[in-house]
Amino acid sequence: MSEAKHSNPLARIFKVLAKVEPNELQATVLSFLWVFLVMSAWYILRPVRDALSSDWTNEQLSWLWTSTFVFSTLAISIYGAIISRVRFSRIVPGVYIFFALSFIGFYVAGATLSGNDIVNRIYYVWTSVFGLFHLSVFWTYTTGLYNKGQAKRLFGVIAAGSSLGGIAGPAFASTFLDNIGNLNMLLVSAILLLAPVPIMARLDKLRATALGNEDGTADLLRGDRLSANPFSGFKILVSDRYLLWISLFILLYVTMATFLYFEIRNPLGDLDQVRRAQIWANIDFFVNTLAAITAFLATGRLATWLGMPKTLSLIPGIMVVAWLVVAIHPAAITVFVVQVIRRAGNYSITRPGREMLFTLVDNEARYKSKPVIDTVVYRGGDLVTAWFYTGIVSVFSLGLVGVSIVGAVIAVVWAAVGFHLGRMYNREHV
């Protein structure tokens, strides 16, 4: 039996390219497929959302991001209350079913109130919450599925599923948008969100068998309960120095994302929504193509060869150089290229590295504080940085060059925080 497993051509290919052991192959493929499906759904919805942003001013968009923060905080508080009372094996499919039904609801609203600006704004806010929440649930589950050694080797490969979903999603939308229309895209996404539901049950079995993590830290998958306090995730976060450094790292990442997002949407205002959606979809396509190649071939090795301090500071360091290039050559195409590099680096290197940080925390932190970080801290960062961007551009009349210089300075701080956080990981959680 052991020889048969090692003679599996697929297993041999995965072992050579990505250091996946034969006993880990099925779980890795299923995790890969899960995130591929949900990210395909997201990237079908995302270009339509982003195309709407050019209809609003910087101030109006900042208010929408403020609304996103409020609803993210409310959602995570409700999630914290539910996770204290319901088995995690029921929560995960429940999250995907809930979001699938919500997009069916937007389909009905869109068909009834075509082109309504209020519906468009609600859709924009809701998809922004969805864009973080569904992925946070996936990674929360995954960090309890694999041990530390497996995470270092496998998370990069699994993250490639996210990137490939990001290729398939916008490619599908770009190809079929004219034929089936925006509203039908919502129905396609709803179906894709339901498809991973049965995968979790199989992964739960593989955790204790093929992966050999019966005594691991993923006890919630067996029905253990957490504190009943819905706000305990917030309390743990503010009292844990390690989690606070992770939050600061994410906040600085969000600053980079916000600056680039605003600089991209501004020149698209003169185009119609279909053309805007195509441009955003093309950015998504190039981002995830680059990220998939990097994640599959390099991420696991980078984390092993460079170590966590250098891995977490790699993309921030690249962003310092990228912002300086934009300052020297302030053009829309330069910003688009930097956005592709930043997002590809995040998906293939920074995000997997960040998720590795949670493999060593306890259940309370993983299942209650991590969603707070992934949603509230992230969206709170959106709120702060959106108003910060709007303020400095308005008060100081900054153009692209000025914004780039500010971005470069913040990227230096981001790199320093990433390096320090990686050293904390090595020192305190060996």
N, C-alpha and C positions, 0 to 999 in steps of 0.2 A: 504493500500500500504506500509506504514511504517513497519507494522508487518511482511508483506511478506518478506521485505528486511532483517529484523533482524532474520527471521527464516531460511534464506538461510544457509545451512550447510557450504558451502564454505566460506561465509562471517564470520560465527562464528569461523571457524578454523583460518582464517587469523587474526581475532581480538585477539584471544587468543595467537597465536604464534608470531604475528608481529605487533599488535596494528593497524591494518588496519580497518578503519571505513567502514560500508556498502556502503556509498555514494562514497567512494574512491576506491572501489574494482575493478571496470571496468578499470579505468585509470591506476591503479597499475599493473593489469594483462597485459594491452596493452603495458605499458612502459617496463615491464618485458620481454614480448615477443619480442619487438623491439630490445632491447639490446641483448637478447639471439640469435636472428638471425644474427645480424651483428658480434657478437663475435664468433659465430660458423664459419662464413666465415673467420674471421681473424685467428682462430686457425687451420683451414685447411691449410692456406697459411704459417703460421709462422714456423712450424717445417722444411718445405722445405727450407725456407729462412735461418734459423739458421744453418742447416746442411751445407750450402755453406760456412759459416764463417771459418770453419776449413781448408779450401783450401788456405787461405791467411795468411800472417804474421800479427803480431800485428800492424806494421806500415801500411801495406796495408789496414787492417780493419779500422784503425784510419782515413785514407784518405777517405774511403767510408763513415764513419760517418761524416766527414767534408762535403762531398758532400750532405749527407742527410740534414745537417744543412742549406746549401745554398739553396737547393730545397724547404725545409720547409719554409724558409724566403720568397722565391719567391712566393710559393703557398699561404701563409697567406696574402701577400700583394695583390695578385690578389683577394683572398677571401674578403679582406677588401674593395676593390673597388666595387666588385659585391654586397656585402651586403648593401652598401650605396645606391644602385640604384634599387635593386630587392626585392620584398616582401619576407620575411623570409619563408613564406609558400611555396614558389617556390624553395628557395635555398636548403632546407633540402632534398627533393627528388632529386634535381639536383645533389647534392653531391654524393648520392648513385648511381645514374644512371651513373655519370661520372666515378666513380671508377669501377663499374661493366664493363663498356665498355673498360676501360684500361686493366683489366685482361683478357678480351676476346682478346685484342690486344697482350698480352704476350703469350696467347695460340697459336695465329697464328705465332708469332715470334719463339716460342719454337718448333713448328712443322716444321718450315722452316729451322731454324738454331740450330739444336739439339746440346746441350752441349757447346754452344759458351760462352766463359768466359765473354765477354762484355755484352751479354744478361743477364748472371747470375748476374753481378755486378749492372746493371741497375735495374733488378728485386729486388735485395737486397735493394737498396736505395729506390725504389718506394714503396715497401711494408712497409718499415720503416716509410715513410711519411704517408701512409695509416693507419698504426697501431695507430697513434695518432689522425689523422684528423677526421676519422669517429666517434670515440668515443667522441671527443671534441664537435662535432656537436650535438650528442645525448644529452650529459649532458648540453650543452648550451640551448638546447630546454627545457630540463627537469627542469632546475633551474628557468625558466620562467613560468613553468606550475603549480608548487606547491608553496604554501606559506611557511614561515619559520617553523611553527609548523608541517605542513604536511611533509616537507623535513626531519625533524629530525626523524620522525617515519617511513617514507616510503622509503627513499633512500637506506637503508640497504637491504630491500626486493628487490628493483629494481636492486641493485648491484648484488644480488644473480643470477639474470638472466644472467648477464655478466659471472659469474662464471660457471653456468650451460652450457652456450654456450661454455666456455672454456673446459668443460668436453666432450660435444658432438662433438665439432670440432676435437680435436686430436683423440678421439675414432673412429670417422668416417674415418679419414685419416689413422690411424694405421690398421683398419680393411680392407679397400678397396683399399689401395695404390697399392698393388700387382695386383689387378684385373683391375683397371681402369687407373692407371698410374698418374704421376705427372701433366701432362698437363690437363687431364680431371678434376683434382681437381680445377684448375682455373675456369673452367666452372661452377662447383658446387658452388664455392664461389660467382661467378657473380650472379647466380640465388638467392642465399641467401641475397645478398645485395639489390636486387630489391624487395624482399618480404615485407620489412617494409614500403615501400612508401605509401600505402593507410592508414597505421595506424595513421599517423600524422593528417590527416583530422579529424578522429574520436576524437583524443585527444584534438584537438583544440576546438571542440564542448563541450567536457566534462569539459574543464577548466572553462568555464563560467557557466555551469549548475551544474553537480554533485559535482565538486570541489569547486564551489562557489568563484572563483577568478576573477570575472568580472572586479573588480577594482584593480587587482594585477599589477605587474610590467612587465607582459609579453605582452606589447602593440605591439611589433613587430609582434606577431602572427596575429594581426588584420590589418597589412599592414602599420604601421608607418615606417618612414624612419629615418636613422641615418645620421651623418655627411658624406659628400661626399668625404672627405679626406681619401684615402686608407691607410694612415699611422697614422691615428688618434688613432688607438689602441696602437701603440708604444708610442705616445705622452702621452696618458692618463696613461699608465703603469709607465713611468719614473717619472711622477709628482705625483703619488699617493703612499703614504707610505705603506698603507695597502696592495696594490697589489705587491709592491716590496718585502714585507716580505713573501707573498705567493710564489713569484718567487724564493726567497732564499730557502724556504722550499723544493720546487720542485727540485732545483739544488742539494741540499744535498741528496735528495732521489735518484736522478739520479746517483750520485757518488756511492752509495751502489749498485745500479743495474749494473753499468758498471764494477766495480771490480769483482762482482760475475760472470758476463757474460764472461769476459775474462778468469777467472780462470776455468770455466766449459769447454769452447771451446778448450783450450790448450790440455788437455789429450785425446780429441776425434779425433785428427788429423790422427791417425793411422787406424781409422775405415773407412769403405766405407760410402757413403752418405746416403744410405738407413738405415744403422744401426744408424748413427748419428741422422737422422730424427726421428727414433723410440725412441731414448733416450730423445731428446728434447720433443717429444710428450708425453712421459711418465711423464716427469717433469711437463708439462702443465696439464696433467690429475690429478696428485696428488695435484698440487697447487689449481686448481679450485674446486676439491672435498672438500678440507679443507675450502676454501674460501666460498663456497656456504653454508656449514653448519654453519659457523661462521656468515655470513652475515644475513642468514634467522633467526637465533635464538638469536643473541647477539648484532649486530651492533646498531640497534635502541635503545636498552636498554643501551648499553655502552655510547652512546652519551648523553643520558638523565641522567644516574647515575653518570658518571665520569665528565661530562662537557667537553667543547671543549678543554681546555688546556691539560688535562690528556689524552683525546682521541687522539689528534694529536701527543702527545709525547710517546704514548704507544709502537707503533712498533719501533720507533727509540731507545727506551730504551731496547727493546728486542734484537735489532741488536747489541747493545753494548756487551751484554752477548754472543750473537751468534758468533761474531768475536773473542772474547776471547776463546771460545770453539774451534774454528778453529785453533787458534794459539797453543792451547794445544794439539789438535789432528789434525794435518795438513794432511788430506787425501781427495781424490776426493769425497768419499761418504759423508763426513762431509760437504763439500761445497754444494753438491747437496741437502742435507737436509736443510741447511741454506737458500738456494735459494727457496725451497718450502715454508718455514716459512715466509720469507720476502715477496714473491709475494702474498701468500695467505693473509697475514696481510694487504698488500697494497690494494688488491681488496676488501676485506671485511670491513676494518676499516679506513685505511688512505685515500683511494680515496673517499669514501662517505663523510668522515669528511671534506676533502678538498673541495668537491663540495658544501657542506653546506655553506662554506664561501662566495660563490657567490650569495646566495639567497638574500643578502641584498644590493648588489651594483646596480647602475643604469644601464639603457639599454646600454649606450655607453660602459661602462666597461664590462658588461656581453657579449655583442654580438661582440665587437671589440677587447677589451684587453684580454679577456679570451682565445680566440683562439691563440693570440700571446703567452700567457703564456703556453698553452697546446702544442704548436708546436715549436715556435722559441726558447723560453726559455728552453723547454725540450730538443730539439735537439741541441741547443747551449751547454747545459749541457753535452750531449753525446760527443760533439766535444771536449770540454775542458777536461772532465774527461778521455776520451779515450787517449788523448795525455799525460795527467798527469800520467795515469797508465803506458803507454808505456815508458814515461821518467823515472819514479822512478824505474821501473823494470830493465830498461837498464842501467841507470847511477849508481844506488846503488846495482845492482844485487840482488834485493829483491826476495826472494822465497815466498811461501805461508804464512809462519809465519810472515814475515815482512809486507806483504800486509795486513794481518789480523790485525796487531797492528795499522797500519795507518787507516784501516777501522773502528776500534773501536773508535779511537779518533774523526774521522769525525762523527760517529754516536752519540757521546756525544753532539757535536755541533748541530746536527740535532734535537736531543731531546729538547735541550734548545730553539731552534728556534720555534719548534712546540708548546711548552708550552707558549712562549711569544705571538705567533700568536693567540693561543686560547684565551689568556687574552685580546688581542686587539679586537677580535671578540665580547667578552662579554662586554667590556667597551665602545666601540665606535659604536656598531651596535645593541644596544638593541631596 
